[in-house]
Amino acid sequence: MSAKPGPCSWKVCATLASARFCALCMRSSRGTATGPGCLSSPGRSVLPTSPPWWRKAACLSSWSVNTGCCGKKRRTGLSFPPLTTTVFTSTIPTLIYRKRPPPRWNACGFPSPVAILNRWRALAGRDCARAWCSTRPTLPSRELSMLLILSERKPETFPPSVAGLVVTPRAYIADPDRGKAGHPAVRVLNLSGDCAYLGLGYYASLLAEARGHTVLPSVETLVSLNRRVIRKFLLRDLNTALRARLGALGVGVERAPFSLFVAFGATPDPRFVRFARQVWEAFPVPLVEVLVTPCPRLDWRIKDIRPLSARDLPQGREAFFQEQLARVLGKGDWKAPRVRTQPRWSLAVLCDPADPTPASDKEALAKLARAGVRQGVGVTLLTRHDLPRLGEFDALFIRETTNVNHHTFAFARKAEAEGMPVIDDPTSILRCSNKVYLAERLAANGVPTPRTLVVDRRHLVQVEDHFKYPIVLKIPDGSFSRGVVKVEDREALVSLGRRLLASSDLILAQEFMPTAFDWRVGILNGQPLYVSQYMMSRHHWQIVKHNADGSEEYGGFRTFDVADAPAEIVALALRAANLMGNGLYGVDLKETERGCFVIEVNDNPSIDGGVEDHFLKGKLYDTLIGEFVRRLEENHHKKRH
């Protein structure tokens, strides 16, 4: 059965036998037997007045209709394939197509007419009015509108899947409302030229950050490229990596200078794939050119790293750029970021992945990150090269062996200058990293310690007048049992003492206290956090035994609840730690027949998975994160008042 086209139907009409409605405004003619321009079939309407968004959908879509009772004319544009016939099942039409069925959604993001009719057909036998009002199709996501590519190149020179995302930097700068419409997260890929300071590309990234958009490259990265001092600092490790790679390849200095093209951390030269990734980690810029030149004194060096725009690609690199752009955007499209709950605070954790004896191992760092998620704190791992990025975070947690003449102290100083909560703070590093200061500070405040003598070159031999052999000699800034030796006689005292004095004008001589283990009490902000026993390494007098081949042997451990630990040990540790500050400290003590003695106070105590957290488990990391949250909230309250 085919229907004859009417004034308000499609080109080949789909007639509803029991309903009178306008195909444009979706309104039922209700009280009239034949509405103007509407279907003339008599009968009572079973469909209610449609919601306003359906009327809008009908009026904006590209339906091939004439004029409805609303007086609105059809919108011109692409029309759906015509229907050949209408087959009636009850009062719900079944449509048979001569061509491929029309899409489920039209160009405006609203349901197509056939999708509406199919919905009615699916609801046959139900209360259509009730079902249609209670269900509303999910509108398609507009992912591409959340992503922008800034470039002076014409959009048609990009892959078709992203051509619609390309805008010029000037257009982006001139339109502050771009990307605001209902999209909380907008990503901007800045491929424009002139990224020098105060250049057009620089302002594009600057305004993107001001508008709350996620932009690549960031302003910090552009500043790092433009500032010679920062660039020189970051190039130090890249030069080392480059020389190591060229040395492995057997490339000599007789070669002429060459350049390396890096696109999104990849390079077409297979010999430098890993090095290109290192360049990307140091300078996260989409397109850069690394200029390498031979240097007689240093073999090879990076002369410059120059950011490139999409318009200034080297000859023959267009195909590689297109390939890497498709890879970054994800199979040819830049997928919209998954909507996640943004953490209220951000915590930077400074660590060294290459350190054989880190302050916290990977397991502990992972637990710390999970504790951050539980308390709304985003945890990001930084390395020594990320000093320019430190200002992006709210707080700093140093999980690397600290020292005054070290980049860890520079991180702590900068964080404190920025008003960020930092553990370890510069004052704690200064006090705890020098054992000469510790000995004087503890002795001046009546904290029991082993008998200690500060020694210089002239009084080295006189040490045996104050102590019996064996005697322990220490350099002031040693850690993990490094720089600590035991001498049994005068010959060892002179030889080993002079070796230690070669690196420091003063060293410590201390009485030897043999024990089976050392106590370690972890203290945070004046409160005991954990208590552990570190056993001496087998057949050795220290916790860590450093072998001649570079290997290390550790003793065992036991970790207790603070309530189960000896009260005298905990109280003495608190006395010592409170003299240093209110940060995180690890107090080492020895328990002998003469009583308890503080050996030293560490400002950067070890927190390893399965060791210090053996008793508290995740609660230890919750406490650490909670302390940062408390300090951040306190700072926030002070700024408001």
Secondary structure in CASP SS format (residue, H / E / C, confidence):
PFRMAT SS
TARGET T0000
AUTHOR 0000-0000-0000
METHOD secondary structure of the structure
MODEL  1
M C 1.00
S C 1.00
A C 1.00
K C 1.00
P C 1.00
G C 1.00
P C 1.00
C C 1.00
S C 1.00
W C 1.00
K C 1.00
V C 1.00
C C 1.00
A C 1.00
T C 1.00
L C 1.00
A C 1.00
S C 1.00
A C 1.00
R C 1.00
F E 1.00
C C 1.00
A C 1.00
L C 1.00
C C 1.00
M C 1.00
R C 1.00
S E 1.00
S C 1.00
R C 1.00
G C 1.00
T C 1.00
A C 1.00
T C 1.00
G C 1.00
P C 1.00
G C 1.00
C C 1.00
L C 1.00
S C 1.00
S C 1.00
P C 1.00
G C 1.00
R C 1.00
S C 1.00
V C 1.00
L C 1.00
P C 1.00
T C 1.00
S C 1.00
P C 1.00
P H 1.00
W H 1.00
W H 1.00
R H 1.00
K H 1.00
A H 1.00
A H 1.00
C H 1.00
L H 1.00
S C 1.00
S C 1.00
W C 1.00
S C 1.00
V C 1.00
N C 1.00
T E 1.00
G C 1.00
C C 1.00
C C 1.00
G C 1.00
K C 1.00
K E 1.00
R C 1.00
R C 1.00
T C 1.00
G C 1.00
L C 1.00
S C 1.00
F C 1.00
P C 1.00
P C 1.00
L E 1.00
T E 1.00
T E 1.00
T E 1.00
V E 1.00
F E 1.00
T E 1.00
S C 1.00
T C 1.00
I E 1.00
P E 1.00
T E 1.00
L E 1.00
I E 1.00
Y E 1.00
R C 1.00
K C 1.00
R C 1.00
P C 1.00
P C 1.00
P C 1.00
R C 1.00
W E 1.00
N C 1.00
A C 1.00
C C 1.00
G C 1.00
F C 1.00
P E 1.00
S C 1.00
P H 1.00
V H 1.00
A H 1.00
I H 1.00
L H 1.00
N H 1.00
R H 1.00
W H 1.00
R H 1.00
A H 1.00
L C 1.00
A C 1.00
G C 1.00
R C 1.00
D C 1.00
C H 1.00
A H 1.00
R H 1.00
A H 1.00
W H 1.00
C H 1.00
S H 1.00
T C 1.00
R C 1.00
P C 1.00
T C 1.00
L C 1.00
P C 1.00
S C 1.00
R C 1.00
E H 1.00
L H 1.00
S H 1.00
M H 1.00
L E 1.00
L E 1.00
I E 1.00
L E 1.00
S C 1.00
E C 1.00
R C 1.00
K C 1.00
P H 1.00
E H 1.00
T H 1.00
F C 1.00
P C 1.00
P C 1.00
S C 1.00
V C 1.00
A H 1.00
G H 1.00
L H 1.00
V E 1.00
V E 1.00
T C 1.00
P H 1.00
R H 1.00
A H 1.00
Y H 1.00
I H 1.00
A H 1.00
D C 1.00
P C 1.00
D C 1.00
R C 1.00
G C 1.00
K C 1.00
A C 1.00
G C 1.00
H C 1.00
P C 1.00
A C 1.00
V C 1.00
R E 1.00
V E 1.00
L E 1.00
N E 1.00
L C 1.00
S C 1.00
G C 1.00
D C 1.00
C C 1.00
A C 1.00
Y C 1.00
L C 1.00
G C 1.00
L H 1.00
G H 1.00
Y H 1.00
Y H 1.00
A H 1.00
S H 1.00
L H 1.00
L H 1.00
A H 1.00
E H 1.00
A H 1.00
R C 1.00
G C 1.00
H C 1.00
T E 1.00
V E 1.00
L E 1.00
P C 1.00
S C 1.00
V H 1.00
E H 1.00
T H 1.00
L H 1.00
V H 1.00
S H 1.00
L H 1.00
N H 1.00
R C 1.00
R H 1.00
V H 1.00
I H 1.00
R H 1.00
K H 1.00
F H 1.00
L H 1.00
L H 1.00
R H 1.00
D H 1.00
L H 1.00
N H 1.00
T H 1.00
A H 1.00
L H 1.00
R H 1.00
A H 1.00
R H 1.00
L H 1.00
G H 1.00
A H 1.00
L H 1.00
G C 1.00
V C 1.00
G C 1.00
V C 1.00
E C 1.00
R C 1.00
A C 1.00
P C 1.00
F E 1.00
S E 1.00
L E 1.00
F E 1.00
V E 1.00
A E 1.00
F C 1.00
G C 1.00
A E 1.00
T C 1.00
P C 1.00
D C 1.00
P H 1.00
R H 1.00
F H 1.00
V H 1.00
R H 1.00
F H 1.00
A H 1.00
R H 1.00
Q H 1.00
V H 1.00
W H 1.00
E H 1.00
A H 1.00
F C 1.00
P C 1.00
V C 1.00
P C 1.00
L E 1.00
V E 1.00
E E 1.00
V E 1.00
L E 1.00
V E 1.00
T E 1.00
P E 1.00
C E 1.00
P C 1.00
R C 1.00
L C 1.00
D E 1.00
W E 1.00
R E 1.00
I E 1.00
K E 1.00
D E 1.00
I E 1.00
R E 1.00
P E 1.00
L C 1.00
S C 1.00
A C 1.00
R C 1.00
D C 1.00
L C 1.00
P C 1.00
Q C 1.00
G C 1.00
R C 1.00
E H 1.00
A H 1.00
F H 1.00
F H 1.00
Q H 1.00
E H 1.00
Q H 1.00
L H 1.00
A H 1.00
R H 1.00
V H 1.00
L H 1.00
G C 1.00
K C 1.00
G C 1.00
D C 1.00
W C 1.00
K C 1.00
A C 1.00
P C 1.00
R C 1.00
V C 1.00
R C 1.00
T C 1.00
Q C 1.00
P C 1.00
R C 1.00
W E 1.00
S E 1.00
L E 1.00
A E 1.00
V E 1.00
L E 1.00
C C 1.00
D C 1.00
P C 1.00
A C 1.00
D C 1.00
P C 1.00
T C 1.00
P C 1.00
A C 1.00
S C 1.00
D C 1.00
K H 1.00
E H 1.00
A H 1.00
L H 1.00
A H 1.00
K H 1.00
L H 1.00
A H 1.00
R H 1.00
A H 1.00
G H 1.00
V H 1.00
R H 1.00
Q C 1.00
G C 1.00
V E 1.00
G E 1.00
V E 1.00
T E 1.00
L E 1.00
L E 1.00
T C 1.00
R H 1.00
H H 1.00
D H 1.00
L H 1.00
P H 1.00
R H 1.00
L H 1.00
G H 1.00
E H 1.00
F C 1.00
D C 1.00
A E 1.00
L E 1.00
F E 1.00
I E 1.00
R C 1.00
E C 1.00
T C 1.00
T C 1.00
N C 1.00
V C 1.00
N C 1.00
H C 1.00
H H 1.00
T H 1.00
F H 1.00
A H 1.00
F H 1.00
A H 1.00
R H 1.00
K H 1.00
A H 1.00
E H 1.00
A H 1.00
E C 1.00
G C 1.00
M C 1.00
P C 1.00
V E 1.00
I E 1.00
D C 1.00
D C 1.00
P H 1.00
T H 1.00
S H 1.00
I H 1.00
L H 1.00
R H 1.00
C H 1.00
S C 1.00
N C 1.00
K H 1.00
V H 1.00
Y H 1.00
L H 1.00
A H 1.00
E H 1.00
R H 1.00
L H 1.00
A H 1.00
A H 1.00
N C 1.00
G C 1.00
V C 1.00
P C 1.00
T C 1.00
P C 1.00
R C 1.00
T E 1.00
L E 1.00
V E 1.00
V E 1.00
D C 1.00
R H 1.00
R H 1.00
H H 1.00
L C 1.00
V H 1.00
Q H 1.00
V H 1.00
E H 1.00
D H 1.00
H C 1.00
F C 1.00
K C 1.00
Y C 1.00
P C 1.00
I E 1.00
V E 1.00
L E 1.00
K E 1.00
I C 1.00
P C 1.00
D C 1.00
G C 1.00
S C 1.00
F C 1.00
S C 1.00
R C 1.00
G C 1.00
V E 1.00
V E 1.00
K E 1.00
V E 1.00
E C 1.00
D C 1.00
R H 1.00
E H 1.00
A H 1.00
L H 1.00
V H 1.00
S H 1.00
L H 1.00
G H 1.00
R H 1.00
R H 1.00
L H 1.00
L H 1.00
A C 1.00
S C 1.00
S C 1.00
D C 1.00
L C 1.00
I E 1.00
L E 1.00
A E 1.00
Q E 1.00
E E 1.00
F C 1.00
M C 1.00
P C 1.00
T C 1.00
A C 1.00
F E 1.00
D E 1.00
W E 1.00
R E 1.00
V E 1.00
G E 1.00
I E 1.00
L E 1.00
N C 1.00
G C 1.00
Q E 1.00
P E 1.00
L E 1.00
Y E 1.00
V E 1.00
S E 1.00
Q E 1.00
Y E 1.00
M E 1.00
M C 1.00
S C 1.00
R C 1.00
H C 1.00
H C 1.00
W C 1.00
Q C 1.00
I C 1.00
V E 1.00
K E 1.00
H E 1.00
N C 1.00
A C 1.00
D C 1.00
G C 1.00
S C 1.00
E E 1.00
E E 1.00
Y E 1.00
G C 1.00
G C 1.00
F E 1.00
R E 1.00
T E 1.00
F E 1.00
D C 1.00
V H 1.00
A H 1.00
D H 1.00
A C 1.00
P C 1.00
A H 1.00
E H 1.00
I H 1.00
V H 1.00
A H 1.00
L H 1.00
A H 1.00
L H 1.00
R H 1.00
A H 1.00
A H 1.00
N H 1.00
L C 1.00
M C 1.00
G C 1.00
N C 1.00
G C 1.00
L E 1.00
Y E 1.00
G E 1.00
V E 1.00
D E 1.00
L E 1.00
K E 1.00
E E 1.00
T E 1.00
E C 1.00
R C 1.00
G E 1.00
C E 1.00
F E 1.00
V E 1.00
I E 1.00
E E 1.00
V E 1.00
N E 1.00
D C 1.00
N C 1.00
P C 1.00
S C 1.00
I C 1.00
D C 1.00
G C 1.00
G C 1.00
V C 1.00
E C 1.00
D C 1.00
H C 1.00
F C 1.00
L C 1.00
K C 1.00
G H 1.00
K H 1.00
L H 1.00
Y H 1.00
D H 1.00
T H 1.00
L H 1.00
I H 1.00
G H 1.00
E H 1.00
F H 1.00
V H 1.00
R H 1.00
R H 1.00
L H 1.00
E H 1.00
E H 1.00
N H 1.00
H H 1.00
H H 1.00
K H 1.00
K H 1.00
R H 1.00
H C 1.00
END
